[in-house]
Structures are given as structure tokens and as C-alpha cells.
Amino acid sequence: MVVDIDTAGAVLASCPGGQALDVPANSLPALVDWTLCEPKRAGSDKDADPLAGHPAALLRQAVAQGKRDLAGVCDVQNGPWWSGRALGPPWSLIRHEDQTGGPAAWPDGIRRQPPPIGPKWRHSPVARESWPFAGASCREGRPVTSGVLDVQEIDLSAVREQVDAVLEDFLEDKARAALGRSHPPEVADTLRDFLAAGGKRIRALLCVVGWHAAGGSEDRAAVLKVAASLELFVAFALIHDDIMDDSATRRGRPAVHRALRTRLGSSSRAERLGAGGALLVGNLALIWAQELLHSAELSVQRRRAVHGLYDAMLEEVMYGQYLDVMGTGPDDDIDAALRIVRYKTATATVERPLQLGAAVAGADDTTLDLCTALGLPLGEAFQLRDDLLDVFGSTDGACTPGLGDLREGKRTVLLAAGLRAATPAQQHRLRRLVGRADLDEHGAAEVRAILEQTGARHRTERMITSRYEQVMRVLDASPLPPTASRALRGLAVTATQYTS
């Protein structure tokens, strides 16, 4: 048995003789692969589920049931497996090794060669100093000889910094060129300030992870330029979206059109000119995104694939935005609201960034299809979470409830679900309150209460959960490299959890 463990700050381990493992808290790794092997005892039922009773299987079951405190969940005494104890957050993948130590049939049907194993305990040999949990030992004092697979992780923090460096260098060159040509330098400065105001860079990160997923291992220079180009494209889309919605703020700062309006003073023309100036700043962001994309050095075949995907993304976002702005039909149509989410957000946030990174690495159609299978449900979950955050805020207080979507009358799945399940009296109140530019906090509280009472909030949460679980199932069955799979699992949490 080989257990591939994706952890988030702790280790599941076990010792011979039913002794639980003590792991020093200061040595817990962020992500670990390690092997734990022991065949079933003689006389065991050969037809039984080979995973039944295994600590990792018990952990997975507990996680599926929503348990958060996992200590002791998988204590197993006198079973066919060594005793295991959950010391922290859970793991996901379980894969099989046959009794001879030969290639194993994994859940996805692909046979892979397992790591080398020792003759006694069937563990991978590993040097003590290379353990990510150095100093761990069984409580009866025997050292743990569990093997650790030394796999290089994708450092997403470093990727984020590298993407920001590409953007900073590019915009600095643009500002310097503007001065030399007597162009207004504040355009590049406005974009630099907009990008510096925050954002998770999730599209850029997914692009680089997609590159790894397709086997990218050479110089990252090309994929970093494509990833940075996506951030300029996002700046364009958000600036224009704020103009169309007349949003007051973006990422805690005045929206670009509002900032330019303020710069123009109290003139009667300030509002129109501020919007026009922001429109042009957004247009330049799109032009520069394309320029940065073209600067990535790729073979002719890969360049054609990357540019084709990028063009498809642009078209999809424009159609999605058009549906959002001009959408007609019943305001309780959940399918119509989901269609807007898919075109406007899901494709451009997850699917296309993954595919673009994969295409930079020369991905085949199978890998690109896998990006779609992962990207669409995750992208939808991302937007559904964003809609909930805007109305209800986050439970930890990091993101406060807002009025933006409610004042705008945004056609969200949350609102459609509320209208669909509401009584006639509740429907009347929702339609009277949502979409009012002067909606105050008292009116917003009434809207939130109705969305709670009708079950719309709970239904939206269930939709997020089902899509997240769909992504996990795809990852479980995928042949992606372990590093890419783990990074995608982490990004899936980032995209769907309650954070600002």
C-alpha cells in the first residue's frame, strides 16, 4: 500500500505495534509525500476492500462527513493496518502498490512504478536529515523509518512575486517611454497603482500551474509573461466593469473612473470625462496585455495554440459581459445566471489560464480537456463565492458585507435562487429593494434576511461545495504530476473559501 498524502500543515503517520506517532509541532511540513506499507495479515479476507480500516481511508471518510477536529479519528487497534492518528488537516489521494513491489494499478487505471522499498518493513529508504518531520518517533521510543518522497513543490508565493516583477518592469518601461514621447505618464502609473491595490493573482498562478501540469520544466520566462499578460487583461476587464456598474470602489480604493472624476474637480463634465478616461486606461491595459503576450518567446506551433486560446477567452468574456449588462428574461432564472457566470468568469478565471499555461508547455488535447474539466466547475464556484462575499461578507470578518451587487441589481445565482423560492410578499420586497441606487444598510439587511429565509444562501453554498467536490474527483482520477495536483488542490481552496 502506498499512501500519497496532501497535507496542509501536519502529518499522518503510524508506528508498528499500535503506537501513535509524536511529531514535533515546529517540524510539520506544508506538503509531504511519504509511504506507509504493510500487507494484510494472513487469513484476512482477500475479497474485502483493500482500503477498509486504513487510517488514511478513515480520515477521508471523516473529512467527507464534515468533521473538523480529526484527532483520534483514525486510531486503529489490532487491525490489518498499523495504528494511525490524525495530527492535523486531512489528505486526499490513496493509491495501491501490488504485493511484489511492482508497478501499481492506481484509481485512474494507470500503472506507475512505486518508489524503492526496503526488505523488512517495505518502506522507502530515506536519509534522516531529509525528513520534513525530523525528530519524530514512536511513543515507545523507537525511531520512525517511514520513507519520504522528496518532491519539489511549486512555490506559489515565488510565482506571484515573479509575475509582479514582470508587470513592474513592463509598466516602468511604458512610463519611461511615455515621458520620452510626451505622452501622459499617469496612465501607466494608474495601472501600476490598480495592480498594486491587491488581488490574489489567481489567474496568473493557475497559468503557471497549468504549465507544470503539462510537463513544463525549462525556463519559466515565457509562461511568466503569459501569466502577467493575464493580470493586465483582468485590469482591463475590471476597470470597464466598474464603469458599467458605476462602482464606487475596487479593492478598498476608489474605482479608476471615480478617481479620475475626483481629479477633474467639481465640473459638470467631470463624471462623463472620468468615465471616458477610465475607458481609455482600460483599453490600454488590454492593448498592453496583448503586447506582453506577444513578447513571450514560443515556437510557431505553441504560439498559435496560445494565441488561439487567448482570443477565445477575450471573446467569451465580452459575450458574458454583454449578457450581464443586457440580460433579459425572468430575474429568477438560475440557469441564465449560471450562463453569465460561465462566460464572464469561469472560463477567464480558471479554465483558460490553466489551458494557456499548458499550451506554453506544448500540451496535447487530452491535457487541455482536463483543464476544462477542472476549470469550469472551479471557476463557477469562485464566482458563486464572490457573490456570497459581496452580500454577506466572510465569517471571519476579513470581508465585510457590501452594497455593490444589491444596489446594482446584479443578476446573480444567489438572487435568482432567492426569488425562485420566495413567497409573493418576499418577491415584492426583493424586487423593490434590489437595484436601488440609494439602498441603505437597513434595506440591505432585509434583503439578506430574505435570502437566508428562502434558503438561497444555503443553496448557493451547496452549489459551491458540489463544484469543489467535482474538482477533487477530477484531480483524484487525473494523471497530473503530483506537484501540479497539490497546487491545484490548494488553489481550489483559495478560490472557494470565505476570504477577502
Buried (B, 14 or more C-beta within 10 A) or exposed (E): BBBBBBBBEBBBBBBBEBBBBBBEEEEBBEBBBBBBBBEBEEEEEEEEEBBEBBBBBBBBEBBEEEEEEBEEBBBBEEBBBBBBBBBBBBBBBBBBBEEEBEEBEBEEEEEEEBBEBEEEBBBBEBEEEEBBBEEBBBEEEEEBBBBBBEEEBBEBEEBBEBBBEBBBEBBEEBBEEBEEEEEEBBBBBBBBEBBBEEBEBBBBBBBBBBBBBBBBEEEBEBBBBBBBBBBBBBBBBBBBBBBBBBBEBBEEBBBBBBBBBEEBEEEEEBBEBBBBBBBEBBEBBBEBBBBBBEBBEBEEEBBEBBBEBBEBBBEBBEBBBEBBEEBEEEBBBBEBBBBBBBBBBBBBBBBBBBBBBBBBBBBEEEBBEBBBBBBBBBBBBBBBBBBBBBBBBBEEEEBEBBBBBBBBBBBBBBBBBBBBBBEEEBBEBBEEBBBBEEBEEEBBEBBBEBBEBBBBBEBBBEBBBEBBEBBBEBBBBBBBBBBBBBBBBBBBEBBBEBBB
